[in-house]
Amino acid sequence: MHPSIDAALVWFRRDLRTEDHAALHHALRAARHVWCVFILDREILDPLPRADRRVEFILDSLADLHAQLAALGAS
């Protein structure tokens, strides 16, 4: 299948993985260029302590997602 649109945006919210991610799957099939985004909300993060395990988990998950996306882009 040839991509029918030039660009697509995939907004990662709760599901920070590439496997079995419906929006990512459809974007990769339909678009020549796929942009991925995750938004860190300062209103949620700013009141939290600096060393918060929940935030560290999200940041670690984002680093892993970045590596997964890089591997997809290299293939």
Long-range contacts (C-beta under 8 A, 24 or more apart in sequence): 1-29, 3-29, 3-30, 3-31, 3-32, 4-30, 4-31, 5-30, 5-31, 5-32, 6-31, 6-32, 6-33, 7-31, 7-32, 7-33, 7-34, 7-35, 8-33, 8-34, 8-35, 9-34, 9-35, 9-36, 9-37, 10-34, 10-35, 10-36, 10-37, 11-37, 11-38, 11-39, 12-36, 12-37, 12-38, 12-65, 13-38, 16-58, 16-61, 16-62, 16-64, 16-65, 17-65, 17-68, 18-65, 18-68, 18-69, 18-72, 28-72, 36-69, 38-62, 38-65
